[in-house]
């Protein structure tokens, strides 16, 4: 859609897709909880938690910031991790 599309129109167009993804994510997190949950220090949980925080906050470039939350730090990239 063009950048000039009003936010309300975009929300109306994307509402069902967003709803579906949010419910799917909630279901996955529920399954993890039922399986015993995850430790807050688990390296796989940390970027997920940070990504959810970014999504919940207002601000530009959420997609880029979430992607960066899942990216390896430069030190790990250099070490091949």
C-alpha positions as a Markdown table, in Angstrom:
| # | Residue | x | y | z |
|---|---|---|---|---|
| 1 | Unk | 0.0 | 0.0 | 0.0 |
| 2 | Unk | 1.2 | 3.5 | -0.6 |
| 3 | Unk | 2.8 | 5.4 | 2.3 |
| 4 | Unk | -0.1 | 7.9 | 2.1 |
| 5 | Unk | -2.6 | 5.3 | 3.1 |
| 6 | Unk | -4.3 | 6.4 | 6.4 |
| 7 | Unk | -3.4 | 4.3 | 9.5 |
| 8 | Unk | -7.0 | 3.4 | 10.1 |
| 9 | Unk | -7.3 | 2.0 | 6.6 |
| 10 | Unk | -4.1 | 0.0 | 7.0 |
| 11 | Unk | -5.2 | -1.3 | 10.4 |
| 12 | Unk | -8.6 | -2.3 | 8.9 |
| 13 | Unk | -6.9 | -4.2 | 6.1 |
| 14 | Unk | -4.3 | -5.9 | 8.3 |
| 15 | Unk | -6.4 | -6.5 | 11.4 |
| 16 | Unk | -7.3 | -10.2 | 10.8 |
| 17 | Unk | -3.7 | -11.1 | 9.8 |
| 18 | Unk | -2.3 | -9.3 | 12.9 |
| 19 | Unk | -4.9 | -11.0 | 15.1 |
| 20 | Unk | -4.0 | -14.4 | 13.7 |
| 21 | Unk | -0.3 | -13.9 | 14.3 |
| 22 | Unk | -0.7 | -12.6 | 17.8 |
| 23 | Unk | -3.0 | -15.5 | 18.7 |
| 24 | Unk | -0.5 | -18.0 | 17.2 |
| 25 | Unk | 2.4 | -16.4 | 19.2 |
| 26 | Unk | 0.3 | -16.6 | 22.4 |
| 27 | Unk | -0.4 | -20.3 | 21.7 |
| 28 | Unk | 3.3 | -21.1 | 21.2 |
| 29 | Unk | 4.2 | -19.3 | 24.4 |
| 30 | Unk | 1.3 | -21.2 | 26.2 |
| 31 | Unk | 2.8 | -24.5 | 25.0 |
| 32 | Unk | 6.2 | -23.5 | 26.3 |
| 33 | Unk | 4.7 | -22.6 | 29.7 |
| 34 | Unk | 2.8 | -25.9 | 29.9 |
| 35 | Unk | 6.1 | -27.7 | 29.1 |
| 36 | Unk | 7.7 | -26.1 | 32.2 |
| 37 | Unk | 8.4 | -22.7 | 30.9 |
| 38 | Unk | 11.9 | -21.3 | 30.2 |
| 39 | Unk | 14.5 | -19.7 | 32.4 |
| 40 | Unk | 14.7 | -16.0 | 32.0 |
| 41 | Unk | 18.4 | -16.5 | 31.3 |
| 42 | Unk | 17.9 | -18.9 | 28.4 |
| 43 | Unk | 19.8 | -17.5 | 25.4 |
| 44 | Unk | 16.9 | -18.3 | 23.1 |
| 45 | Unk | 14.3 | -16.6 | 25.3 |
| 46 | Unk | 16.2 | -13.3 | 25.6 |
| 47 | Unk | 15.8 | -12.2 | 22.0 |
| 48 | Unk | 12.2 | -13.3 | 22.0 |
| 49 | Unk | 11.5 | -11.3 | 25.1 |
| 50 | Unk | 13.3 | -8.3 | 23.7 |
| 51 | Unk | 11.4 | -8.6 | 20.4 |
| 52 | Unk | 8.1 | -8.6 | 22.3 |
| 53 | Unk | 9.1 | -5.5 | 24.2 |
| 54 | Unk | 10.0 | -3.8 | 21.0 |
| 55 | Unk | 6.6 | -4.7 | 19.5 |
| 56 | Unk | 4.7 | -3.4 | 22.5 |
| 57 | Unk | 6.5 | -0.1 | 22.4 |
| 58 | Unk | 5.8 | 2.8 | 20.1 |
| 59 | Unk | 8.4 | 4.0 | 17.8 |
| 60 | Unk | 9.7 | 3.8 | 14.3 |
| 61 | Unk | 11.5 | 0.9 | 12.6 |
| 62 | Unk | 10.1 | -1.9 | 14.8 |
| 63 | Unk | 10.9 | -4.6 | 12.2 |
| 64 | Unk | 14.6 | -3.6 | 12.0 |
| 65 | Unk | 14.8 | -3.4 | 15.8 |
| 66 | Unk | 13.3 | -6.8 | 16.2 |
| 67 | Unk | 15.6 | -8.2 | 13.6 |
| 68 | Unk | 18.6 | -6.7 | 15.5 |
| 69 | Unk | 17.3 | -8.3 | 18.7 |
| 70 | Unk | 17.7 | -11.7 | 17.0 |
| 71 | Unk | 21.1 | -10.9 | 15.5 |
| 72 | Unk | 24.3 | -12.3 | 17.0 |
| 73 | Unk | 26.5 | -9.7 | 18.7 |
| 74 | Unk | 29.6 | -8.8 | 16.6 |
| 75 | Unk | 31.8 | -10.8 | 18.9 |
| 76 | Unk | 29.9 | -14.0 | 18.3 |
| 77 | Unk | 29.8 | -13.4 | 14.6 |
| 78 | Unk | 33.6 | -13.0 | 14.5 |
| 79 | Unk | 34.0 | -16.2 | 16.5 |
| 80 | Unk | 31.7 | -18.1 | 14.1 |
| 81 | Unk | 28.9 | -18.6 | 16.7 |
